[in-house]
Amino acid sequence: MAPHENDPLWKMRHALLGLLLALAVSVPLAAWLGATIADRFDDSYGLRAGVYAGLLAYVVIGAGVLFAKVARHETRPLTARRFGLWLASLWLWPLLVLRRQGPASRSRGAPTDV
């Protein structure tokens, strides 16, 4: 028996690495987007910091959602393409959540609210 065989973190290592790298890239990306968005409305530090904080909270929440929904199923090694998917998923995570909860998933036997 391999020493890592029963370690849940070892099994999720590809997902953890992809998600952590995507989050690391998203921090400066959120800062750039925050500055760009704020400059279109008002060139004030307060607005820039607020937009950045909102975008940062958005991707951190997204990282938690993605980790809870996807990480245990990810077994493929991290490649540049897979990293791109993690990064895109981190920014588009509400679409992934809505897609799973849409009418098509309910018709396939997914639990519904009663």
C-alpha distances in whole Angstrom, upper triangle without the diagonal:
4,6,8,7,9,12,15,17,14,15,18,19,21,23,24,25,27,28,29,31,33,34,35,37,38,40,42,43,44,46,48,48,50,52,53,53,55,58,59,60,61,60,59,57,56,56,53,51,51,50,47,46,46,44,42,41,41,38,36,37,36,32,32,32,30,27,28,29,27,24,21,22,22,19,21,22,25,28,32,32,29,31,34,33,31,35,37,35,35,39,39,37,40,40,37,37,41,39,37,39,42,44,42,39,41,42,38,38,37,38,41,43,45
4,5,5,8,10,13,14,11,12,16,16,18,20,21,21,24,25,26,27,30,31,31,33,35,37,39,40,41,43,44,45,46,49,50,50,52,55,56,57,58,57,56,53,53,53,50,48,48,47,44,43,43,41,39,39,38,35,34,34,33,30,29,30,28,25,26,27,25,22,19,21,20,17,19,19,22,25,28,29,27,28,31,30,29,32,34,32,33,36,37,35,38,38,35,35,39,38,35,38,41,43,41,38,40,41,38,38,36,37,41,43,45
4,6,7,8,12,12,10,12,15,15,18,20,19,20,23,24,24,26,28,29,30,32,34,35,37,38,39,41,43,44,45,47,48,49,51,53,54,56,56,55,54,51,51,51,48,46,46,45,42,41,42,40,37,37,37,34,32,33,32,28,28,29,27,24,25,26,24,21,19,21,20,18,20,19,22,25,29,30,27,27,31,30,28,31,34,32,32,35,36,34,37,38,35,35,39,38,35,38,41,43,42,38,40,42,39,38,37,37,41,42,45
4,6,5,8,9,6,8,11,11,14,16,16,17,19,21,21,23,25,26,26,29,30,31,34,35,36,38,40,40,41,44,45,46,47,50,51,52,53,52,51,48,48,47,45,43,43,42,39,38,38,36,34,33,33,30,28,29,28,25,24,26,24,20,21,23,21,17,15,17,16,14,16,16,18,22,25,26,23,24,27,26,24,27,30,28,28,32,33,30,33,34,31,31,35,34,32,34,37,40,38,35,37,39,36,35,33,34,37,39,42
4,6,8,10,8,8,12,12,15,17,17,18,21,22,22,24,26,27,28,31,32,33,36,36,37,40,41,42,43,46,47,47,49,51,52,53,54,54,53,50,50,49,47,45,44,43,41,39,39,37,35,34,34,31,29,30,29,25,25,26,24,20,21,22,20,17,14,16,16,13,16,17,19,23,26,27,24,25,28,27,25,28,30,28,28,32,33,30,33,34,30,31,34,33,30,33,36,38,36,33,35,37,33,33,31,32,36,37,40
4,6,9,8,8,11,13,16,17,17,19,21,22,22,25,26,27,28,31,32,33,36,36,37,39,41,41,42,45,46,46,48,51,52,53,54,53,52,49,48,48,46,44,43,42,40,38,38,36,34,33,33,30,28,28,27,24,23,24,23,19,19,20,19,16,13,16,16,15,18,18,21,25,28,28,25,26,29,27,25,28,31,28,28,32,32,29,32,33,29,29,33,32,29,32,35,37,35,32,34,35,32,31,30,30,34,35,37
4,6,5,7,9,10,13,14,14,16,18,19,19,21,23,24,25,27,28,29,32,33,33,36,38,38,39,42,43,43,45,47,49,49,50,50,49,46,45,44,42,40,40,39,36,35,35,33,31,30,30,27,25,25,25,21,20,22,20,17,17,19,18,14,12,15,15,14,17,17,19,23,26,26,23,23,27,25,23,26,28,26,25,29,30,27,30,31,28,28,31,31,28,31,34,36,35,32,33,36,33,32,30,30,33,34,37
4,5,5,6,9,12,12,11,14,16,16,17,20,21,21,23,25,26,27,30,31,31,33,35,35,36,39,40,40,42,45,46,46,47,47,46,43,42,42,40,37,37,36,34,32,32,30,28,27,27,24,22,22,21,18,17,18,17,13,13,15,14,11,9,12,12,12,15,16,17,21,24,24,21,21,24,23,20,23,25,23,22,26,26,24,26,28,24,24,28,27,25,27,30,33,31,28,30,32,29,28,26,27,30,31,34
4,5,5,6,10,10,8,11,13,13,14,16,18,18,19,22,23,24,27,28,28,30,32,33,33,36,37,38,39,42,43,44,45,44,43,40,40,39,37,35,34,34,31,29,30,28,25,25,25,22,20,20,20,16,15,17,15,12,13,15,14,10,9,12,12,12,14,14,15,19,22,22,19,19,22,21,18,21,23,21,20,24,25,22,25,27,24,24,27,27,25,28,31,34,32,29,31,34,31,30,28,29,31,32,35
4,5,5,8,10,9,11,14,14,15,17,19,20,21,23,24,26,28,29,30,32,34,34,35,38,39,39,41,43,45,46,47,46,45,42,42,41,39,37,37,36,33,32,32,30,27,27,27,24,22,23,22,19,18,20,18,14,16,17,15,12,11,13,12,10,13,12,14,18,21,21,18,18,22,21,18,21,24,22,22,25,26,24,27,28,25,26,29,29,27,30,32,35,34,30,33,35,32,32,30,31,33,35,38
4,6,8,9,10,12,13,14,15,17,19,20,21,23,24,26,29,29,30,32,34,34,35,38,39,39,41,44,45,46,47,46,46,43,43,42,39,38,37,36,33,32,32,30,28,27,27,24,22,23,21,18,18,18,16,13,14,15,13,9,8,9,9,7,10,11,13,17,20,20,17,18,21,19,17,21,23,20,21,24,25,23,26,26,23,23,27,26,24,27,30,32,30,27,30,32,29,28,26,28,31,32,35
4,6,5,6,9,10,11,12,14,15,16,18,20,21,23,25,25,26,29,30,30,32,35,35,35,37,40,41,42,43,43,42,39,39,38,36,34,34,32,30,29,28,26,24,24,23,20,18,19,17,14,14,15,13,10,11,12,10,6,6,8,7,7,10,10,11,15,18,18,14,15,18,16,14,17,19,17,17,21,21,19,22,23,20,20,24,24,22,24,27,30,29,26,28,30,27,27,25,26,29,30,34
4,5,5,6,8,10,10,12,14,15,16,18,20,21,24,24,25,28,29,29,31,33,34,35,37,39,40,42,42,42,41,38,38,37,35,33,33,32,29,28,28,26,24,24,23,20,19,20,18,15,15,17,14,11,14,15,12,9,10,11,9,8,10,9,9,13,16,17,14,13,17,16,14,16,19,18,17,21,22,20,24,25,22,23,26,26,24,27,30,33,31,28,31,33,31,31,28,30,32,34,37
4,6,5,6,9,10,11,12,14,15,17,18,20,23,22,24,26,28,28,30,32,33,33,35,37,38,40,41,41,40,38,38,37,34,33,33,31,28,28,28,25,23,23,22,19,18,20,17,14,16,16,13,11,14,14,11,8,10,10,7,6,7,6,6,10,12,13,10,10,14,13,11,14,16,15,15,19,20,19,22,23,20,21,25,24,23,26,28,31,29,27,30,32,29,30,28,29,32,33,37
4,5,5,6,8,10,10,12,14,15,16,18,21,21,22,24,26,25,27,30,30,31,33,35,36,37,39,38,38,35,35,34,32,30,30,28,26,25,25,22,20,20,19,16,15,16,14,11,12,13,9,8,11,11,8,5,8,8,6,7,8,8,8,11,13,13,10,10,13,11,9,12,14,12,12,16,17,15,19,19,16,18,21,21,19,22,25,28,27,24,27,29,27,27,25,26,28,30,33
4,6,5,6,8,10,10,12,14,15,17,19,20,20,23,25,25,26,29,30,30,32,34,35,37,38,37,36,34,33,32,30,28,28,27,24,23,23,21,19,19,18,15,14,15,14,10,11,13,10,8,11,13,10,7,10,12,9,11,12,11,10,13,15,16,12,11,14,14,10,13,15,14,13,16,18,16,20,21,18,19,23,23,22,24,27,30,29,27,29,32,30,30,27,28,30,31,35
4,6,5,6,8,10,10,12,14,16,18,18,20,22,23,24,25,28,29,29,31,33,35,36,37,36,36,33,33,32,30,28,29,27,24,24,24,21,19,20,19,16,15,17,15,12,14,16,13,11,15,16,13,10,13,14,11,12,11,9,8,11,12,14,11,9,13,13,10,12,15,14,13,17,19,18,21,22,20,21,25,25,24,27,29,33,31,29,32,34,32,32,30,31,33,34,38
4,6,5,6,9,10,11,12,15,17,16,18,20,21,22,24,26,26,27,29,31,32,34,35,34,34,32,32,31,28,27,27,25,22,23,22,19,18,19,18,14,14,16,13,10,13,14,11,10,14,14,11,10,13,13,10,11,10,9,6,9,10,11,8,6,9,9,6,8,11,11,10,14,15,15,18,19,17,19,22,22,21,24,26,30,28,26,30,32,30,31,28,30,31,33,36
4,6,5,6,9,10,10,13,15,15,16,18,20,20,21,24,25,25,27,29,30,32,33,32,32,30,29,28,26,24,24,22,20,19,19,17,14,15,14,11,10,12,10,7,9,11,8,8,11,12,10,9,12,13,11,13,13,12,10,12,13,13,10,8,10,10,6,8,11,9,8,11,13,12,16,17,15,17,20,20,20,22,25,28,27,25,28,31,29,29,27,28,29,30,34
4,5,5,6,9,10,11,14,14,15,17,19,20,21,23,24,25,27,29,30,32,32,31,31,28,28,27,25,23,23,22,19,18,19,16,14,15,15,11,10,13,12,8,11,13,11,10,14,15,14,12,15,16,14,16,16,14,12,14,14,15,13,10,13,13,9,10,13,13,10,13,16,15,19,20,19,20,23,24,23,26,28,32,31,29,31,34,32,33,30,31,32,33,37
4,5,5,6,8,10,12,12,14,16,17,18,20,22,23,24,26,28,29,31,32,31,30,28,28,27,24,23,24,22,19,19,20,17,15,17,16,12,12,15,14,11,14,16,13,13,17,18,16,14,17,18,15,16,16,13,10,12,11,13,11,8,10,12,9,8,12,13,11,13,16,16,20,21,19,21,24,25,25,27,29,33,32,30,33,36,34,35,32,33,35,35,39
4,5,5,6,9,11,10,12,14,15,16,18,20,20,21,23,25,26,28,29,28,28,26,26,25,22,21,22,20,17,17,17,14,12,14,13,10,11,13,11,9,12,14,11,12,16,16,14,13,17,18,15,17,16,15,11,12,11,12,10,7,8,9,6,5,9,9,7,9,12,13,16,17,16,18,21,21,22,24,26,30,29,28,30,33,32,32,30,31,32,33,37
4,5,5,6,9,10,10,13,14,15,16,18,19,20,22,24,25,27,27,27,26,24,24,23,20,18,19,17,14,14,15,12,9,11,11,7,7,11,9,7,11,13,11,12,15,16,15,14,18,19,17,19,19,18,15,16,15,16,14,11,12,12,9,8,11,11,8,10,13,13,16,18,17,18,21,22,23,25,27,30,30,28,31,34,33,33,30,31,32,32,36
4,5,6,8,9,10,12,14,15,16,18,19,20,22,24,26,27,27,26,26,23,23,23,20,18,19,18,15,15,16,13,11,13,14,10,10,14,13,11,14,16,15,15,18,20,18,17,21,22,19,21,20,18,15,16,15,17,15,12,13,14,12,10,13,14,11,13,16,16,20,21,21,22,25,26,26,28,30,34,34,32,35,38,36,37,34,35,36,36,40
4,6,6,6,9,11,11,12,14,16,17,18,20,22,23,25,26,25,25,22,23,22,19,18,19,17,14,15,16,13,11,14,14,11,12,15,14,12,16,18,16,17,20,21,19,18,22,23,20,22,21,19,15,15,13,15,14,10,11,13,11,8,11,13,11,11,15,16,19,20,20,22,25,25,26,28,30,34,33,32,35,37,36,37,34,35,36,37,40
4,6,5,6,8,10,10,12,14,15,16,17,19,21,22,23,22,22,20,21,19,16,15,16,14,11,12,13,9,8,11,10,7,9,12,11,10,14,15,14,16,19,19,18,18,22,23,20,23,22,21,17,18,16,16,15,12,12,13,11,8,10,11,8,8,12,13,16,18,18,19,22,23,24,26,27,31,31,30,32,35,34,35,32,33,34,34,38
4,5,5,6,9,10,10,13,14,15,16,18,20,22,22,21,20,18,18,17,14,13,14,12,9,10,12,9,7,10,11,8,9,13,13,12,15,17,17,17,20,22,21,20,24,25,23,25,25,23,20,21,19,20,19,15,15,17,14,11,14,15,11,11,15,16,18,21,21,22,24,26,27,28,30,34,34,33,35,38,37,38,35,35,36,36,39
4,5,5,6,9,10,11,12,14,15,16,19,20,21,19,19,16,18,17,13,13,15,13,10,12,13,11,9,13,14,12,13,16,16,16,19,21,20,21,24,25,24,24,27,28,26,28,27,25,21,21,19,20,20,16,16,18,16,13,15,17,14,13,17,18,21,23,23,25,27,28,29,31,32,36,36,35,38,41,40,41,38,39,39,39,43
4,5,5,6,8,10,10,12,14,15,17,19,20,19,19,17,18,17,13,14,15,12,9,12,13,9,9,13,12,10,13,16,15,15,18,19,19,20,23,24,23,23,27,27,25,27,26,24,21,20,18,19,18,15,14,16,14,11,12,14,12,10,14,16,18,20,21,22,24,25,27,29,30,33,33,33,35,38,37,39,36,37,37,37,41
4,5,5,6,8,10,10,12,14,15,17,17,17,17,15,15,14,11,10,11,9,6,8,9,6,6,10,10,9,11,14,13,14,17,18,18,20,22,23,23,23,27,27,26,28,27,26,23,23,21,21,21,17,16,17,16,12,13,15,12,10,14,15,17,19,20,21,23,24,26,27,29,32,33,32,34,37,37,38,34,35,35,35,39
4,6,5,6,9,10,10,12,14,16,16,14,14,12,13,12,8,8,10,8,5,9,10,8,8,12,13,12,14,16,17,17,20,21,21,23,26,26,26,26,30,31,29,31,30,29,25,25,23,24,24,20,19,21,19,15,17,18,15,14,17,19,20,22,24,25,26,28,30,31,32,36,36,36,38,41,41,41,38,39,39,38,42
4,5,5,6,9,10,11,13,15,15,14,15,13,15,13,10,11,13,10,8,12,13,10,11,15,15,14,16,19,18,19,22,23,23,25,28,28,27,28,31,32,30,32,31,29,26,25,22,23,23,20,18,20,19,16,16,19,16,14,17,20,21,23,24,26,27,29,30,32,33,36,37,36,39,41,41,42,39,40,40,40,43
4,5,5,6,8,10,11,13,14,14,14,14,15,12,9,11,12,8,7,11,11,8,10,13,13,12,15,17,17,18,21,22,21,24,26,26,26,27,31,31,29,32,31,30,26,26,23,23,23,20,18,19,19,15,15,17,15,12,15,17,18,20,22,23,24,26,28,29,30,33,34,33,36,38,38,40,37,38,37,37,40
4,5,5,6,8,10,11,12,11,11,10,11,8,6,7,8,5,5,8,9,7,9,12,12,13,15,17,17,19,21,22,23,25,27,27,28,28,32,33,31,34,33,32,29,28,26,26,26,23,21,22,21,17,18,19,17,14,17,19,19,21,23,24,25,27,29,30,31,34,35,35,37,40,40,41,38,38,37,37,40
4,6,5,6,9,10,10,9,9,9,11,9,5,8,10,8,7,11,12,11,13,16,16,16,19,21,21,22,25,26,26,28,30,31,31,31,35,36,34,36,36,34,31,30,27,28,28,25,23,25,24,20,20,22,20,17,20,22,23,25,27,28,29,31,33,33,34,38,39,38,40,43,43,44,41,42,41,41,44
4,6,5,7,9,10,10,12,12,14,11,8,11,12,10,10,14,14,12,14,17,17,17,20,22,21,23,26,26,26,29,31,31,31,32,36,36,34,37,35,34,31,30,27,27,27,25,22,24,23,20,19,22,20,17,19,22,22,23,26,27,28,29,32,33,33,36,37,37,39,42,42,44,41,42,41,40,44
4,6,5,7,9,10,11,12,13,9,8,11,11,8,9,13,12,11,14,16,15,16,19,20,20,22,25,25,25,28,30,30,30,31,35,35,34,37,36,35,32,31,28,28,28,25,23,24,23,20,19,21,19,16,18,20,20,22,24,25,26,27,30,30,31,34,35,35,37,40,40,42,39,39,38,38,41
4,5,5,6,6,7,9,9,6,5,9,9,7,9,12,12,12,14,16,16,18,20,22,22,24,26,27,28,30,32,32,33,34,37,38,36,39,39,38,34,34,31,31,31,28,26,27,26,23,22,24,22,19,21,23,23,25,27,28,28,30,33,33,33,37,38,38,40,42,43,44,41,41,40,39,43
4,5,5,5,8,10,11,9,8,11,12,11,12,15,15,15,18,20,20,21,23,25,25,27,29,30,30,33,35,35,35,36,40,40,39,41,40,39,36,35,32,32,33,30,28,29,28,25,24,26,24,21,23,26,26,27,30,31,31,33,35,36,36,39,41,41,43,45,46,47,44,45,43,43,46
4,6,8,10,13,14,11,10,14,14,12,14,17,16,16,19,21,20,22,25,26,25,28,30,30,31,33,35,35,35,37,40,41,39,42,41,40,37,36,33,32,33,30,28,29,29,25,24,26,24,21,23,25,25,26,29,30,30,32,34,35,35,38,39,39,41,44,44,46,43,44,42,42,45
4,7,9,12,12,9,10,13,13,11,14,17,16,16,19,21,20,22,25,26,26,28,30,31,31,34,36,36,36,38,41,42,40,44,43,42,39,38,35,35,35,33,30,31,30,27,26,28,26,22,24,26,25,27,30,30,30,32,35,35,35,38,39,40,41,44,45,46,43,43,42,41,44
4,6,9,10,7,9,12,12,12,14,16,16,17,20,21,22,24,26,27,27,30,32,32,33,35,37,38,38,39,43,43,42,45,44,44,40,40,37,37,37,34,32,33,32,29,28,30,27,24,26,28,28,29,32,33,33,35,38,37,38,41,42,43,44,47,48,49,46,46,44,43,46
4,7,9,8,8,11,12,12,14,16,17,18,19,22,22,24,26,27,28,30,32,33,34,36,38,38,39,39,43,44,42,45,44,43,39,39,36,36,37,33,32,33,32,28,28,30,28,25,27,29,29,31,34,34,34,37,39,39,40,43,44,44,46,49,49,50,47,48,46,45,48
4,5,6,6,9,10,11,12,14,16,17,18,20,21,23,24,26,27,29,31,32,33,35,37,38,38,39,42,43,42,45,44,43,39,39,37,37,37,34,32,34,32,29,29,30,28,25,28,29,29,31,34,34,34,37,39,39,40,43,45,44,46,49,50,50,47,47,46,45,48
4,6,5,6,8,10,10,12,14,15,16,18,20,21,22,24,25,27,28,30,31,33,34,36,36,37,40,41,40,43,42,41,37,37,35,36,35,32,31,32,30,27,28,29,26,24,27,28,28,31,33,33,34,36,38,38,39,43,44,44,45,48,49,49,46,46,45,44,47
4,5,5,6,9,10,10,12,14,15,16,18,20,21,22,24,26,27,28,30,31,33,34,35,36,39,40,39,42,42,41,38,38,36,36,36,32,31,32,30,27,28,29,25,23,26,27,27,29,32,31,32,35,37,36,38,41,43,42,43,47,47,48,44,44,43,41,44
4,5,5,6,8,10,10,12,14,15,16,18,20,21,22,24,26,27,28,30,32,33,34,34,38,39,38,41,41,40,36,37,34,34,34,31,29,30,28,25,25,26,23,21,23,24,24,27,29,29,29,32,34,34,35,38,40,39,41,44,45,45,42,42,40,39,42
4,5,5,6,9,10,11,12,14,15,17,18,20,21,22,25,26,27,28,30,31,32,32,36,37,36,38,38,37,33,34,31,31,31,28,27,28,26,23,23,24,21,19,22,23,23,26,28,28,29,31,33,34,35,38,39,39,41,44,44,45,41,42,41,40,43
4,6,5,6,9,10,10,12,14,15,16,18,20,21,22,24,25,27,29,30,31,31,34,36,34,37,37,36,33,33,31,31,31,27,27,28,25,22,23,24,21,19,22,23,23,26,28,28,29,31,33,33,34,38,39,39,40,43,44,44,41,40,40,39,42
4,5,5,6,9,10,11,12,14,15,16,18,20,21,22,24,26,27,28,29,30,33,35,34,37,37,36,33,34,32,32,31,28,27,27,25,22,23,23,20,18,20,21,21,24,26,25,26,29,31,30,32,35,37,36,37,41,41,42,38,38,37,35,38
4,5,5,6,8,10,10,12,14,15,16,18,20,21,22,24,26,27,28,28,32,33,32,35,35,34,31,31,29,29,28,25,24,24,23,19,20,20,17,15,17,18,18,21,23,23,24,26,28,28,29,33,34,34,35,38,39,40,36,36,35,34,37
4,5,5,6,9,10,11,12,14,15,16,18,20,21,22,24,25,26,26,30,31,30,33,32,31,28,29,26,27,26,23,22,23,20,17,18,19,16,14,17,18,19,21,23,23,24,27,28,29,30,34,35,34,36,39,39,40,36,36,36,35,38
4,6,5,6,8,10,10,12,14,15,17,18,20,21,23,24,25,25,29,30,29,32,32,32,29,29,28,28,27,24,23,23,21,18,19,19,16,15,17,18,18,21,23,22,24,26,28,28,30,33,35,33,35,38,38,39,35,35,34,33,36
4,5,5,6,9,10,11,12,14,16,16,18,20,21,22,24,24,28,29,28,31,32,31,28,29,28,27,26,23,22,22,20,18,18,18,14,13,15,15,15,18,20,19,21,23,25,25,26,30,31,30,32,35,35,36,32,32,31,30,33
4,5,5,6,9,10,10,12,14,15,16,18,20,21,21,22,26,27,26,29,29,28,25,26,24,24,23,20,19,19,17,14,14,14,11,9,12,13,13,16,18,18,19,22,23,24,25,29,30,29,31,34,34,35,31,31,31,30,34
4,5,5,6,9,10,11,13,14,15,16,19,20,20,21,24,25,24,27,27,27,24,25,23,23,22,19,18,19,16,14,15,15,11,10,14,14,15,18,19,19,21,23,24,25,27,30,31,30,32,35,35,35,32,32,32,31,34
4,6,5,6,8,10,11,12,14,15,17,18,19,20,23,25,24,27,28,28,25,26,25,25,23,21,20,20,17,15,16,15,12,11,14,13,13,17,18,17,19,22,22,23,25,29,30,28,30,33,33,33,29,29,29,28,31
4,6,5,6,9,10,11,12,14,15,16,17,18,22,23,22,26,26,26,24,25,23,23,21,19,18,17,15,13,13,12,9,8,10,9,10,13,14,14,16,18,19,20,21,25,26,25,27,30,30,30,27,27,26,26,29
4,5,5,6,9,10,10,12,14,15,15,16,19,20,19,23,23,23,20,21,20,20,18,15,15,14,12,10,11,10,6,6,9,9,11,13,14,14,16,18,19,20,22,26,27,25,27,30,30,30,27,27,27,27,31
4,5,5,6,9,10,11,13,14,15,15,18,20,19,22,23,23,20,22,21,22,19,17,17,16,13,12,14,12,9,10,12,11,13,16,15,15,18,20,20,21,24,27,28,26,28,31,31,31,27,27,28,27,31
4,5,5,6,9,10,11,12,14,15,18,19,19,22,24,24,22,24,23,23,20,18,19,17,14,14,14,12,9,10,12,9,10,14,13,12,15,17,17,18,21,24,25,23,25,28,28,28,24,24,24,23,27
4,5,5,6,8,10,10,11,12,16,17,16,20,21,21,19,21,20,19,17,15,15,14,11,11,11,8,6,7,8,6,8,11,10,10,13,15,15,16,19,22,23,21,23,26,25,26,22,23,23,23,27
4,5,5,6,9,10,10,10,14,15,14,18,18,19,17,19,19,18,15,14,14,13,9,10,11,9,6,9,11,8,11,14,12,12,16,17,17,18,21,25,25,23,25,28,27,27,24,24,25,25,29
4,6,5,6,9,10,10,13,15,15,18,20,20,19,21,22,21,18,17,18,16,13,14,15,12,10,12,13,10,12,15,13,12,16,17,16,18,21,24,24,22,24,27,26,26,22,22,23,23,26
4,5,5,6,8,10,12,14,14,18,19,21,19,22,22,21,18,17,17,15,12,13,14,10,9,11,11,8,9,12,10,9,12,14,13,14,17,20,21,18,20,23,22,22,19,19,20,20,24
4,5,5,5,7,10,11,11,15,16,17,16,18,18,17,14,13,14,12,9,11,11,8,7,10,10,7,10,12,9,9,13,13,12,15,17,21,20,18,20,23,22,22,19,20,21,22,26
4,6,6,5,8,10,10,13,15,16,15,18,19,18,15,14,16,14,10,13,14,11,10,13,14,11,13,15,13,12,16,17,15,17,20,24,23,20,23,25,24,23,20,21,23,24,27
4,6,6,8,10,11,15,17,19,18,21,22,21,18,18,19,16,14,16,17,13,13,16,15,12,14,15,13,11,15,16,14,15,19,22,21,18,20,23,21,21,18,18,20,20,24
4,6,8,8,10,14,16,18,18,20,21,20,16,17,18,15,13,15,15,12,12,15,14,10,12,13,10,9,12,13,10,12,16,19,18,15,17,20,18,18,15,16,18,19,22
4,6,6,7,10,12,14,14,17,18,17,13,14,15,12,10,13,14,10,11,15,14,11,13,14,10,11,14,14,12,15,17,20,19,16,19,21,19,20,17,18,21,22,26
4,5,5,8,11,12,12,16,17,17,13,13,15,13,11,14,15,12,12,16,16,13,16,17,14,14,18,17,16,18,21,24,23,20,23,25,23,23,20,21,24,25,28
4,6,8,11,13,14,18,20,19,15,16,19,16,14,17,19,16,16,20,19,16,19,20,16,16,20,19,16,19,22,25,23,20,22,24,22,21,19,20,23,25,28
4,6,9,12,14,16,19,17,14,15,17,14,13,17,18,15,16,20,19,16,19,19,15,16,19,17,15,18,21,23,21,18,21,23,20,20,18,20,23,25,28
4,6,9,10,13,15,14,10,12,14,12,11,15,16,13,15,18,18,16,19,19,15,17,20,19,17,20,23,25,23,21,24,25,22,23,21,23,26,28,31
4,7,9,12,15,15,11,13,16,14,13,17,18,17,18,21,21,20,23,22,19,21,24,22,20,24,26,28,26,24,27,28,25,26,24,26,29,31,34
4,7,9,12,11,9,11,14,12,12,16,17,16,18,21,21,20,23,23,20,22,25,23,22,25,27,29,27,25,28,29,26,28,26,29,31,34,37
4,6,10,11,8,10,13,13,12,15,17,17,18,21,22,21,25,24,22,24,27,25,24,28,30,32,30,28,31,33,30,31,29,32,34,36,40
4,7,8,6,6,10,10,10,12,14,14,15,18,19,19,23,23,20,23,26,24,24,27,29,32,30,28,32,33,31,32,30,32,34,36,40
4,5,5,6,9,10,10,12,14,15,16,19,20,20,24,23,21,24,27,25,25,29,30,33,31,29,33,34,32,34,32,34,36,38,42
4,6,5,6,9,10,10,12,14,15,17,18,19,23,22,21,24,26,25,26,29,30,33,31,30,34,35,33,35,33,35,37,39,43
4,5,5,6,9,10,11,12,14,16,16,17,21,20,18,21,24,22,23,26,27,30,28,27,30,32,30,32,30,33,34,36,40
4,5,5,6,9,10,10,12,14,15,15,19,18,16,19,22,20,20,24,25,28,26,25,28,30,28,29,27,30,32,34,37
4,5,5,6,9,10,10,13,14,15,18,18,17,19,22,21,22,25,26,29,28,26,30,32,30,31,29,31,33,34,38
4,5,5,6,8,10,11,12,14,17,16,15,19,21,20,21,24,25,28,27,26,29,31,29,31,29,31,32,34,38
4,5,5,6,8,10,10,11,15,14,12,15,18,16,17,20,21,25,23,22,25,27,25,27,25,27,29,31,34
4,6,5,6,9,10,10,14,14,12,15,17,17,17,20,22,25,24,22,26,28,26,27,25,27,28,30,33
4,5,5,7,9,10,13,14,13,16,18,18,19,22,23,26,26,24,28,30,29,30,27,29,30,31,35
4,5,5,6,8,11,11,11,14,16,15,17,19,20,24,23,22,25,27,26,28,26,28,28,29,33
4,5,5,5,9,9,8,10,13,13,14,16,18,21,20,19,22,24,23,25,22,24,25,26,30
4,6,5,9,10,10,11,14,15,16,18,20,23,23,21,24,27,26,27,24,25,26,27,30
4,6,8,9,10,12,14,15,16,18,19,23,23,22,25,27,27,28,25,27,27,27,31
4,6,6,7,9,10,11,13,15,16,19,19,19,21,24,24,25,22,24,24,25,28
4,5,5,6,9,10,11,13,14,18,18,17,19,22,22,23,20,21,21,22,26
4,5,5,6,8,10,11,12,16,17,16,18,20,21,22,18,19,19,19,23
4,5,5,6,9,10,10,14,14,14,16,19,19,20,18,19,19,20,24
4,6,5,6,9,10,14,13,12,15,17,17,18,15,17,18,19,23
4,5,5,6,9,12,13,11,13,16,16,17,13,15,15,16,20
4,5,5,6,10,11,10,12,15,15,16,13,14,14,15,18
4,5,5,9,8,8,11,13,13,15,12,14,14,16,20
4,6,9,8,6,9,11,11,12,9,11,12,14,18
4,7,8,6,7,10,11,11,8,9,9,11,14
4,6,6,7,9,11,12,10,11,10,12,16
4,6,5,6,9,10,10,11,10,12,15
4,5,5,7,9,9,12,12,15,18
4,5,5,7,6,9,10,13,16
4,5,6,5,7,7,10,13
4,5,7,9,10,13,15
4,6,9,11,15,17
4,6,9,12,14
4,6,10,12
4,7,9
4,6
4
